[in-house]
Amino acid sequence: MEQEQQKRPAGRKMKISRVSIVDQVCDSIKQDIADGIWKAGDRLPSEAEFAETFGVNRLSVRMALQKLSTLGIIETRVGEGSFVCSFSLKPVLSEISIFYEGADQYHDIQQLRNLLEYECMRLAAHTASEQEKAELKEALDHYYELNRNYFELGPDNEEALELVKAEAKAEKPKKTAAKKAEKTEEGEAPAEEAPKKRATRSRKGTPTPAETASEQE
């Protein structure tokens, strides 16, 4: 007995943790998306189908899908179902941003941004094409112009802030239109058309022979 007690690590206890059904369903769906079984824009199976596949109730599936939606991995549309999103950290950072509003936390974020952004600038300077460098210079010139207009009118001037917001908002449609024009010239379909086509087919189900023939033409 004394020898067995000596072999045991002092102060070590084995604890068995229980993973909830919701977390297991969430992790399984998330792993399938990461493995490419469902890609961005694809419609996921219904709650009933997931419930039958995993052998759980629909409430557990619904809570798992809500968790994935909060993380920005999927998007749930009323009357259509759940669709895989192009993953972005923006929804996650938006949820936790309130915890980093203090002065100390803000300083930590600034240090992290400095580390990341300086390395990004270095890579861009070494690997960017001439066209990409021209686009970066145009964006930088536009930033300097907005910055100058803002401080000329005064940082506390509401009119200056609204002017900067309006100019920045007006710039987005121009960039989007330019990107679409480039893709059209290259013979590619605009990025927005593909998800619509997939979503429409998901609602209709299997395409009719007439639709199949028109697509082949």
C-alpha positions in Angstrom: 0.0 0.0 0.0 2.8 2.4 0.9 4.6 1.7 -2.4 1.4 2.4 -4.4 0.8 5.7 -2.6 4.4 6.7 -3.3 3.9 6.1 -7.0 1.0 8.5 -7.2 1.9 12.1 -8.1 1.4 14.3 -5.1 -1.7 16.6 -5.3 -2.8 15.2 -8.6 -6.5 14.4 -9.1 -8.2 13.0 -12.1 -11.3 15.0 -13.1 -13.7 13.9 -15.7 -15.3 16.8 -17.5 -18.6 16.4 -19.3 -19.0 18.0 -22.7 -22.5 19.3 -23.3 -24.6 17.9 -26.2 -24.8 21.4 -27.7 -21.0 21.8 -27.7 -20.6 18.4 -29.3 -23.0 19.2 -32.1 -21.5 22.7 -32.6 -18.0 21.3 -32.8 -19.0 18.6 -35.2 -20.7 21.0 -37.6 -17.8 23.4 -37.3 -15.3 20.7 -38.1 -17.3 19.7 -41.2 -17.2 23.3 -42.4 -13.4 23.5 -41.7 -13.0 20.2 -43.7 -14.8 21.7 -46.7 -17.9 19.5 -46.6 -19.9 22.7 -46.7 -18.3 25.8 -48.3 -19.2 29.5 -48.1 -22.7 30.1 -49.4 -23.8 26.4 -49.0 -27.1 25.7 -47.3 -26.8 23.5 -44.2 -29.3 20.7 -43.5 -32.4 21.5 -41.5 -32.7 21.3 -37.8 -34.7 18.1 -38.2 -32.1 16.5 -40.4 -29.3 17.4 -38.0 -31.3 16.1 -35.1 -31.8 12.8 -36.8 -28.1 12.6 -37.9 -26.7 13.3 -34.4 -29.5 11.5 -32.5 -30.4 14.6 -30.4 -33.4 16.8 -30.1 -34.0 19.9 -32.3 -33.5 22.3 -29.4 -29.9 21.1 -29.0 -29.3 21.6 -32.7 -31.0 25.1 -32.7 -28.7 26.2 -29.8 -25.6 24.8 -31.6 -26.6 26.7 -34.8 -27.2 29.9 -32.7 -23.7 29.5 -31.3 -22.2 29.2 -34.8 -24.2 32.2 -35.9 -22.8 34.3 -33.0 -19.3 33.3 -34.1 -20.0 34.5 -37.6 -19.5 31.0 -39.1 -23.0 30.6 -40.4 -25.9 32.9 -41.1 -29.5 32.0 -40.4 -32.2 33.5 -42.7 -35.8 33.4 -41.8 -37.8 31.0 -44.0 -34.6 29.8 -45.9 -32.4 28.1 -43.4 -28.7 28.4 -42.3 -25.9 29.2 -44.7 -22.2 29.0 -44.3 -20.5 32.4 -44.2 -17.1 33.5 -45.5 -15.3 33.4 -42.1 -14.3 36.7 -40.6 -13.1 37.7 -37.1 -15.1 40.9 -37.2 -18.2 39.4 -35.4 -16.0 37.9 -32.7 -14.0 41.1 -32.2 -17.2 43.1 -32.1 -18.6 41.0 -29.3 -15.5 41.3 -27.1 -14.6 44.9 -28.0 -16.4 46.3 -24.9 -13.8 44.5 -22.7 -11.0 46.4 -24.3 -12.2 50.0 -24.0 -10.0 50.8 -20.9 -6.8 52.7 -21.3 -4.6 49.8 -20.4 -6.3 47.4 -22.7 -6.3 50.0 -25.5 -2.5 50.3 -25.1 -2.1 46.5 -25.4 -4.2 46.5 -28.6 -2.1 49.3 -30.0 1.1 47.3 -29.4 -0.4 44.3 -31.1 -1.5 46.3 -34.1 2.0 47.8 -34.4 3.5 44.3 -34.5 1.0 43.1 -37.1 0.7 46.1 -39.3 4.4 46.9 -39.6 5.0 43.3 -40.8 2.1 43.6 -43.3 3.6 46.9 -44.7 7.0 45.2 -45.0 5.5 42.3 -46.9 3.4 44.6 -49.1 6.4 46.7 -50.0 8.4 43.6 -51.0 5.8 41.5 -52.8 3.1 43.9 -54.1 2.8 44.4 -57.9 3.0 47.9 -59.4 -0.8 48.0 -59.7 -1.3 47.0 -56.1 1.3 49.7 -55.0 -0.6 52.3 -57.0 -3.9 51.3 -55.3 -2.2 51.5 -51.9 -0.9 55.0 -52.7 -4.3 56.1 -53.9 -5.9 54.8 -50.6 -3.2 56.5 -48.6 -3.6 59.8 -50.4 -7.4 59.6 -49.8 -6.8 59.0 -46.1 -4.5 62.1 -45.9 -7.1 64.2 -47.6 -9.8 63.1 -45.2 -7.5 63.6 -42.3 -6.6 67.1 -43.4 -10.2 68.1 -44.0 -11.2 66.8 -40.6 -8.6 68.7 -38.6 -9.0 71.9 -40.6 -12.6 72.1 -39.5 -11.7 70.9 -36.0 -11.8 67.5 -34.2 -14.8 68.6 -32.2 -16.7 69.8 -35.2 -19.8 67.6 -35.9 -19.9 68.9 -39.5 -16.3 67.7 -40.0 -17.1 64.3 -38.7 -20.2 63.9 -40.9 -18.2 65.1 -44.0 -15.5 62.5 -43.4 -18.2 59.8 -43.0 -20.0 60.8 -46.1 -16.9 60.8 -48.2 -15.8 57.4 -46.9 -19.3 56.0 -47.5 -19.3 57.4 -51.1 -16.0 55.8 -51.8 -17.2 52.2 -51.1 -19.6 51.9 -54.1 -16.9 53.2 -56.4 -14.5 50.5 -55.3 -17.1 47.8 -55.5 -18.1 48.9 -59.0 -14.4 48.9 -60.1 -13.9 45.4 -58.8 -17.0 44.1 -60.7 -15.8 45.8 -63.9 -12.5 44.1 -63.6 -14.1 40.7 -63.1 -16.4 41.3 -66.1 -13.5 42.1 -68.3 -11.7 38.9 -67.2 -14.8 36.9 -68.1 -15.8 36.1 -64.5 -19.3 36.3 -63.0 -19.7 39.0 -60.3 -19.2 37.5 -56.8 -22.8 38.4 -55.7 -24.5 36.3 -58.4 -23.1 32.9 -57.3 -24.6 32.8 -53.8 -28.0 34.0 -55.2 -27.9 31.2 -57.7 -27.1 28.6 -55.1 -29.7 29.9 -52.6 -32.4 29.9 -55.3 -31.6 26.3 -56.3 -31.6 25.3 -52.6 -35.2 26.6 -52.3 -36.4 25.0 -55.5 -34.6 21.7 -55.0 -33.5 19.7 -58.0 -33.3 21.7 -61.3 -35.8 20.9 -64.0 -34.7 19.5 -67.4 -35.3 22.9 -69.0 -33.0 24.6 -66.4 -30.3 22.0 -66.9 -30.5 22.4 -70.7 -30.3 26.2 -70.4 -27.2 26.0 -68.1 -25.5 23.6 -70.5 -26.1 26.1 -73.4 
